[in-house]
Amino acid sequence: MNQRLSQSGMMSSAEKKVAIVFVSVAIAWIIRSFILEKIIPGIDDTIIAMLGGVVFIPDSIG
């Protein structure tokens, strides 16, 4: 496993962006009920997921 990991090289900028968005969405899902709903009333898991997906639209157009 370590050999395959070392052969894969550094993460590309696209891979880093996916990782950042994934972690951000996961954190938002966790803190939604006790932090985000106070700031943005009515926010739910679907809205958080959609916002996470919208982040990738400019990359796919250009």
Secondary structure as UniProt FT lines:
FT   HELIX           2..8
FT   HELIX           13..31
FT   HELIX           32..36
FT   HELIX           37..39
FT   TURN            41..42
FT   HELIX           45..54
FT   TURN            55..56
FT   HELIX           57..61
//
